[in-house]
C-alpha cells in the first residue's frame, strides 16, 4: 500500500498506535506536553504546530475520504481507516527565536526584494539545539525515502496554504539529512521554475531541491583510548588523557571554586524539591536578565518536567559558605536501560544561571559536574549545548550538525544553494581546525572524520 498524509493540529494521533521510544528526551511526548501546557509552543508563543501524519490506508474503500483530509488543516484523521506510520511536527513561525540555526541573512535578502519571508515553516525540538530524530515512528516502522517524501508533500501542502517562504529542518540526524538531500533534485531549471510559478503553478508541483547546511558543536565521549576504549573509571582517568598543561588548568579551575567558599552537589529526579526548582529558576532567569531579555521557558514548564519525566533530570547546584544556592545547572539525560539508546546514552547540558560573577563556576557547574555524572552513570556522551570553543579545550570533540532547507520561491534558489555550499565548506574547515586544537595527548587523540 502506498503512503498518504493527513494534517492534524492536535495530538490525537498519539493514541492511534504504539510509538517507538524517541532517541532523546526532547522528542518525548512528556517534553512536548510540558511545552504545550505552559505556552512555550502555541499561537501566542509564535510556534503554531501542525502534525503531518504519514499513514497507510487500511481499507481501500475509505481511501477517498482520507485523501480529502489533506485539503485543509483538520482536527483529526479518520482513526478507523488509517494505519499510522510516522508523524513529523511542523511549526508555522513569524520569527527565528529559539532555533539556533540562523537564516537572518535570507530574510534580509527577501526584504531587499520586497518579498515576504514570513511565515516560514520549521521542524525542530523547540528551544533545543540537540541533534536527534525529527519524526516519531510507529513500532516496527523505519524512516526511509517513501516516508520522508510523503512528509515533505505534507510540508509543501502547509506551505501552500499559509503562504510560507521556506521550510527548515533543524538539528536533524545525518540519516535524515542524507535521505532528504538524495531523494530530491540537487538542481532545477530556475528559469522554467520561475516562469511556472509566475503563471500560477503551485510551488508543490515543481520539484524544488532541499539544501543541507552544516554546523559544529562539541561532544564529549566517555571513551578511554588508553584503556582499550573502555569508559573512564573516574574524572582523574579522563584528566590523564589530556596534555599536562590542560590537566593543570582544569585542576586549577576546580580549586578556585572551592577557594571562594563554594561547594557543589547534584540531585536527580524526585530528590529535587520545590525549593530547589524555585532557586534554579531564579538563577535561570538571571542568564536572560543580564542581556535585557525574557526567558523562553517558565517555572511551570520545569515543574511539569519534574512531574512527568523525573528519571531524565539531574540538577547541579552551587552553594556559598552559608549554604545558599548561588548557581544552578539543569541537565537531561537518556535512561541507560532505554530500548532505543543502547550504548549511546547521553547527558544533555541545557539550562544554567548564577546570581553573581564567580571565578570558574560556570566551567565547574556546566561541564565538570556533568562529566563526573556521565562517568558515574556510564553514559557514553555528554552534549553540553551549542557554541563555544571553550568547550573544545576541555575535551569536547568538534562534531557536525545538520539542517535541511526548502525554498519555495524559485528566484531565490540559486543564491541560497550557493550560500549553503560555501557554508558547508567553511564549516568543514572550521571543524578540522578545531580538531587540531584538541587538548588530548597523542595516545588518546581520536581520529578525525571530515564527515562526522
N, C-alpha and C positions, 0 to 999 in steps of 0.2 A: 504493500500500500504506500502511496506517495504521502508526503508530509504536507500539512497545511498549517496555517496560523490563525490565531484569534487575538484580538487586542482587548485587554482586561484592565480596568482601572481600580481593582481592589485585590485582596489576597485570597479570594475564594478558591483559587487554583491550588492552594497549599493542601487542601483536604481531598483533592481528587485522586491522589495516588500516594505511594510511598516514595520519598525522595532520598537521594544519596546524601551522605554527610558531606558538607562543603569542606574545601581544603583549608580554610581559615575561619576563625570565629567571626570575621567581619562579613561573611555571607550567610551566617546562621539566621534562621527565622527570628530568634530571640533578639539579635542585634538590630535587625531591621524593624521589628515591632517596637523596640525602645525608641528608635529614631522617629517612627510614625507617631507613637503615643505622646511624645514630648515636643512635637512640632519641628523637629530638626529636618524632616522632609515633609513635603506637602506644599500646597499652593502658597501659603503665607511665607514659607521659607524660600520660595523660588526654586524648589526641587519637586516638580509635579511628576509623579511616577505613572508610567504606563507599563504593563507587563505583557510581553509577547509570549503567548502560549503556543508552542510548537506541538502538534498532535497528529496522530493517525486517526482517521475516521473509522470507528469500529463497525458501523452499519452503513454500507454504501448508499442505502436509501435515504439516509439523512445527510449525505454529503452536501447537497444543495443548501440545506439550512445552515450548515457550518460555514460554507463559503460566504453566505450573507453576513456573517458576523465580522468579516474583515472590512466591511464597507465603512463602518463608523466605530468610534470608541465605545465599547459596550461594557456593561457592568459584569457580566459573567458569560461563560460559554455554556453550551448545552451539555451538561455533565454526562448524561446518559449516552451520548454518541461519540465521545472523544476518548482517545487513549493518549494521555499526556506523555510527552517525550522529554521536553525541556522548556524552561522559562528564562527569558532574558529581560532584565529590567532596563527601561529607558526613561530618562528624565527629560522633561521639557524645561529648559532653563533660559533665563534672560540675563545671566551673569556668569562669572567664572569662579566664584568663591568656593573654597573647599575642594578644589580639584587637583592642584599640584602639577598639572601638565599645562603649560601656558600657551595660549593661542591669541594673545592680545594683539600681536602684530597682524594676524589675519583679520581680526575685527577692524583694526585701523585701516587696512587696505580696502576692505569693503566700504568703510565710511568715506574714504577719499573718492570713491567712485559713486557715492550716493546710493549705495545698496545696503539693505538691512542685513546685519549679521545675526540678529536676534529675532525670534527664538532660535536656539540651537539645541541639539539632542546630545545627551551624554549617557553612557553606560559605565557605571563605576560603583565601588563601595563608597558611599558619601563620606567626605571629610577624611578619607583614609588612603594614603599613598602606599598601599601594600599590594604587591603582585599576587594575583590569585584568580580563581575561576570567576567568570562573569556570567555564567549560565548555570542555573540549577538543573540537574539531570535526574530523571526518574530512575528508580532502581533498575539495573540491567541495561541502561542506555549509555551510549558513548557520544562524545562530541565529534562530529565528522562534518564533511563538506555539505552534505544534504541538510543536516540540522542547521548549520550556520547560514547557508544560503536562504533557508526558509525564514530564519530570524531576521536576516538582512532585508528580505522582502517586506517583513513587518515594519522594520525601521523606515524603509522607503515610504510605506503607506502612511505612517505617522508624520513623516517629514512633509509629505504632500498635503495632508490635512491641515497642519498647523503652519505651513509656510516656513519650515526650518531651513537654515542655510547649510547645515552640516550635521554630521554625527561623529562622536568621539568616544571610542572605547579605551578607557584609561587603566593602566597598570594591569593589562591582560597577560595571561600566561604566554610563553613562547609558542606553545602549541596552537593556541587560538590565533595569535598573530600570523603564524605560518599558514594556517588553513585559510584565513581571511585574505591574505595577500596573494596566495597562489590560486585561489578559486575565482578571483575576479581579474578582469583585464588589467594589465600594467600600463597600457596606453590606450588612448582613444583618439578618434579623428575629431579634433577640437572644433574645427570649422563646421563639420557636419553636425556635431552635437549642439553647438550654439545655434545654428540655423534651425534645427529641430525644436529646440526649446523656445526660440523666438516665434516659431509657427504654432506653438501651443501644445507640443508633445510633452507629456509629463516626464519629469526627471527620472522617475522609476522605470520608464520604458526605455531609457538609454543606459547602456552598460557602462556605468561610471566605475573608475578604479577605487580601490581602498589603499591609502598610503600608510606606511609604517614610520613612526618616529621612535627613537631610542633615547633612553636616559641612563643615568648612572646613580645607583645607591650603594650603600656599604653594608655588607652582610658578614657577620662573624660566624665561623663554623667551629663546632666542637669536635676537632679532629687533630689529634696529636701525631704529626708525621714522624716525630722522634720515637714514637712508641707504637709502631705498626698501624698508624691512623686510628687508634682507639680514642674514645672520648677522654678528655682531660680528667685526671684524678682530682684536681683541685685548682684553685686560682694560681697558686705558685707554679704548678706544672705548665699552665698557659704562659705565665711570665717567662719561663725558661726557654720558650720558643722565640722570644724577641731578642733583638740586639741589646747588649748590655746597657747602652745609653738609654734606650727606651724603657727597659725594666726599671732603671733608676728613676726616670721621670715619673712613671706611674706610681711607684712606691712613695715618691716624694709628695705627689698629689694627694695620696690617701693619708699620709701623715699630717698634711696641712689641715685636713678636715678635722682630725682629732685634736690638733693643737689649738683650734678655735673653740674647743669645748663642745663640739658637735658629735653626736652619736647617731647611728643609723640602725634601722630594723626593717624587717619585711613581714608582711601579713598576707594571707591568702584567703580568698573566698569568704566564708561565713565568719572568719575571725576578724574581719574588718567591721568595725562598729559604725553606727550612725555618726558618732562624734568624729571618727576618722574620715568619713566621707565629707562632713562639713569642713574639716580642716583641709582636706585635699582640694576641695572646690575653691576655697579661699585662695590657696596657692595657685591653682589653675587660672583663676580669673586674673591674677596679677600678671601672668605672662602676656595677656592681651592689653591690660590696663596701661602698662608701660609704653605701649605703642598707640595708645589712644583708640583702641578697638574694643568691641564687644566679643565675648567668646561665642564660638559656633554652638556649643553644647551646654545644656543646663544641668544643674544638680539633679533634677528629676531623671534626666537621661542616665546618669551614672548610677543612681539608686535603682533604676529599672534593671540595669545590667547586673547589679548586685543581687537582685531578687531572682532573675531569670537564668543567669549563667555564671554563678559564683565559682564554679570549677575551672573557669578560664581566666580568673583575675588574680593579680598579685600587685600589692601596693607597697612601695618602698617609702619610708619616712625618715626625715632628719629632725632631730630634737636638739635644742640648745641645752646649756648646762642646767637649766631649770626644768627640763623635761617638756618644754613647749615645742609643738611642731612648727618648724620654720620652713620646711620644703617637703614636697611630695612628688612622687613619680609613679604613674599608673601604667601597668603592663597587662596585656592579654597574652595568653599562650595556648597552644594546642594541647589537648589531653594526650598523654603519651600512649594511652591504650585505644585511641580512636581508630575506627576501622578504615580511615582514609589517610591518615598521616604517616602511618608506619614509622620508619626511622627518619622522617623529615619533620618531626615535631619542632616547632619554632616558638621562640619568645618574641613578642612584638612590643617595642617601646613606643608609647604613643603620647601620653599626656603628662605635662610637667609644669611646675611652678614653684616659686620661692617668694618669701615675704621680704627679702632683702638681698644684698650682694654679699656672697661668701666665697672666699678663695677655694677654687677647685670643687665646690659642692655639686655643680652641675655634672661634672665628669663622674663623681662618686655615685650620685643617685640615679643618673640616667644610663650609665654604662657599666661601672664596676659592680654595683649591686645586681644589675641584670646578668652580667657574666657569671657571677657567683651562683645565682639562682639557676641559670641554664645548666651549669656544670652539675649542681646538686641534683637537678631533676632529670638529667640525662637528655636534655633537649639538644637536637642536632644543630640548630641555627639560632641566631639572635639578630633580628632585624630592628635596628634602633630608631628607624624613622628616616625621613627624607633629608637630603642635602648634608653638607658639612665635611670638609676634608679633615677636620679634627677627629673624625671617627677613623679615618684611614690610619693615622699614626698610632692608634690604639688597637690595631689588629683586625679592623673590619675591612673586608676584601671588596674591591670595586666589582659591581655586578650589574649586568644590563637589565634595564626595564623597558617595557614595550607598550606603545599605544598605537591605535589604529584610527584612521580618519577617513571620512567620506564627504566629499564636497559636491553639493547639488547644482551649483551654478557653473556650467562648463567653462565660462570665461575665466574663472579663477583657477581651474585645474592645472594648467601648465606651471604657473608661478608657485603654487603650493607644492606640486610634485617636486619641483627643483629645490625648494626650501627643505623638504623632508629628506631628499637625497643628500644634500650638503650637511644637514644636521646630523644624519646617521654617521657620516664620515667624521665629522668633528667629534662626536661622542665616542667613536671607536678610538680615535687618537687620544682623547682625554682619559679613557679607561686604561689605555696602555701606560700613559704617563703616571696615572695614579697607582697602577700596579707596581711600577718600578720604584715607587716611594714607600712601599710596604715596609714595616719595621722588623720583619722576621729575619732570623739568622738564616744562613744559606741552607742548613739541613732541614728547615721547616718552611721553606718558601714554596707556596703552592704553584702549580703550573698555570701559566696564563693561557686563556682561551678567548680569542677575539670575539667569539660568538656568545660567550657566556654573559 
